[in-house]
Structure formats: structure tokens, C-alpha cells
Amino acid sequence: MHWETLSSVEQLKQLAQKNSAFIIFKHSTRCSVSSMAKRNLTMELNSVGNDLPIYYLDLIALREVSNYISSKWNIRHESPQILVLKGDSCLYHASHSDIELEAALMTITE
């Protein structure tokens, strides 16, 4: 697994049109809790042998993308937050200390 930058609403729309599940990690670069969650996710990523990307969203730089996610998938904005999205559905979301890569991955393989 690896980090892939999520940089625009257009990119997000293209991911949703593929109708396959994908993971987004919403991160605030100004928040220590978010930094800790990102560090924990990075350690989990390093232990998982999978080529599936996790899309990384910098909330400070790209607030409009986060707002689009909240609107389209009817998910309350939180930071840090992990989401598993597929088409028009949110299969999984968690925030703060509830963020676990294994739980997110389980929703993709079910």
C-alpha cells in the first residue's frame, strides 16, 4: 500500500465513477492528533502487503475537496478521518482514535 495525493474534486469524481472501493485519509497538517493518526496509518501501511493506494487529502490546502466529500457522501467532516468510498456509497468511516486500516480494508474485501 502507498499514499496517493488527492488533489482535486475532479480526481475524486473520476475515482467514484470507477465504482470500485477506495480509501481516503483526511489529514489536517495543523493538528497533532491528525499527525499521530497519520503516523499510525503509515506504520500499518508498511506492514500490509498490498498495492492498494490510500488517497491522502491535505484539508488545509484543499478544503473544497473535503467539503465535496461531506456533501456527496453525506459524511460529517472530521479530522483526522478515514473513509472507504465506492460509487455513491460510503462503506466505512472513522475518525480520531477509531481510525484503523484493518477495519477499513475489511469493508473492501467483504
Secondary structure, DSSP 8 states (H G I E B T S, - for coil): -EEEE---HHHHHHHHHTTS-EEEEEE-TT-HHHHHHHHHHHHHHHH-----EEEEEETTT-HHHHHHHHHHHT----SSEEEEEETTEEEEEEEGGG--HHHHHHHHH-
